[in-house]
Amino acid sequence: MPPTKTDLLASDVRHLIHPLHSKAGHQNAHVWVRSHGSTLVDADGSEYIDGLSGLWNVVAGHGRTELAEAASRQMTTLPYCSGYTGSSNLHAIALAERLAQLTYPSINRFFFTSGGGESSETNFKTARYYFRQLGQPDKNKVISRQWGYHGVTLAAMSATGISSYWTMFEPRVPGFLHIASPYPYRYEAPDGISPGIAAANELEQKILEEGPETVAMFLAEPVQGAGGVIVPPDDYFPRIREICDQYDVLLCTDEVITGFGRTGRMWGLEHWGVEPDMIQYAKAITSGYFPLGGTGVSDKIADVLDSGEDVWMHAYTYSAHPVGCAVAMANLDIIQGEDFPTQAAEKGRTLLDGLKQRLDNHPHVGEVRGLGLMAAVEIVEDRQTKAEFDADEKVGARINQAMQNHGLFSRMRGDVICLAPPIVITDQELEQVIDAVTNAIGDVLGA
Ligand SMILES: Cc1ncc(COP(=O)(O)O)c(C=O)c1O
């Protein structure tokens, strides 16, 4: 007899430490055993729509045999080789060449990691190396934003702007600073200035406070994902670019969630016609079928890397993993062949319109927002004041459980429901998502 879900969970709690480990939070846990398309299957046989594409990554959906075959082919040909200087492999070369075509004209050089946090670390160190080579070793600080998420290794955690990630792990790495998020629903700009410009000007103010000669990098997600799907005003990033140029601060965009079509464009920042100096990506590059991430840098940074006399002493055993790069190549065939940016734009509109139609007048829905196929519903106690529910009421956790009762598995940021289903989701499944969210809010807060 195979073990029951109860047996499995009994062993799980004895032996596993989970990301964001919390014994209380693990009650009613699932043990996923199978998946297909946009559906996850629990060990007790129940099925759920994968409302967040795993962790924002399974864009091509579950059960893509092309990706399994690409991994299998590579594993039987060359399962691993070093990617360190002096070694390379076919798929890493092909993937870097392909990314040079897919990213911005000035970004043509790529480094591969195993995920998002390692990509953040890589970019912090590259920015430091760059300014050190240019004779400005004091230019090493990183500014990022409240509600930003950039991973939780120690330096990445210090850039992450969600304080609950820091509390038990202080002190943070020095030299990581935060400014406010350009959060249209909550940001209050002074009279006579648009919220987008005012929020961007906070970067200038912080650079001036710290001294421009000490600030290396501004790190930002085009749309803040884990922080609650926060879409900036249209004038925000153009002004950010101006400020970074003026003070010689590298603009690094964290496209770990937004990259590869999620927002309706290949890269999130394309919405605002702005080019970064550095990018980082992960998740959707392999649709989660293999842990792979990476960075890309502009030609001016690549020139310094090439001309620097000092070795860039940064590396991971799994950099440019041949299996990961092979899976990424097969996955990019899907993303480009099935035109994921267009699909995300169209399906995202259906999702957002559906949610707005059903929820815009709900007395506890403060805002329904999104871009492409990522959306959020922000629950508030009072729509007039935008006051949140007392945390002790656990409204978010209760809504999350109710969504699961209605067959939808996703994640919350506090009382904000986050949604980013696989880009292959069907229209019928999108309707199920909209029903599940609406019914769950109704169950907890009344219709
Ligand atoms: C924007 C962003 N950056 C970085 C990360 C960290 O990635 P990882 O969990 O692979 O370290 C995440 C993870 O959700 C993310 O959303």
The ligand as a Tripos MOL2 file, in Angstrom:
@<TRIPOS>MOLECULE
LIG
   16    16     1     0     0
SMALL
NO_CHARGES

@<TRIPOS>ATOM
      1 C1         11.7630   39.4010   -8.3730 C.3       1 LIG1
      2 C2         12.4640   38.2810   -7.6700 C.ar      1 LIG1
      3 N1         13.7820   38.3280   -7.5200 N.ar      1 LIG1
      4 C3         14.4660   37.3450   -6.9080 C.ar      1 LIG1
      5 C4         13.8080   36.2510   -6.4060 C.ar      1 LIG1
      6 C5         14.5700   35.1830   -5.6830 C.3       1 LIG1
      7 O1         14.6340   34.0380   -6.4390 O.3       1 LIG1
      8 P1         15.0620   32.6350   -5.7820 P.3       1 LIG1
      9 O2         13.9560   32.2350   -4.8650 O.co2     1 LIG1
     10 O3         15.2220   31.7390   -6.9850 O.co2     1 LIG1
     11 O4         16.3440   32.8710   -5.0710 O.co2     1 LIG1
     12 C6         12.4180   36.1590   -6.5410 C.ar      1 LIG1
     13 C7         11.6770   34.9870   -6.0150 C.2       1 LIG1
     14 O5         10.4700   34.9840   -5.9260 O.2       1 LIG1
     15 C8         11.7330   37.2020   -7.1840 C.ar      1 LIG1
     16 O6         10.3990   37.1840   -7.3080 O.3       1 LIG1
@<TRIPOS>BOND
     1     1     2 1
     2     2     3 ar
     3     2    15 ar
     4     3     4 ar
     5     4     5 ar
     6     5     6 1
     7     5    12 ar
     8     6     7 1
     9     7     8 1
    10     8     9 2
    11     8    10 1
    12     8    11 1
    13    12    13 1
    14    12    15 ar
    15    13    14 2
    16    15    16 1
@<TRIPOS>SUBSTRUCTURE
     1 LIG1         1 GROUP 0 **** ****
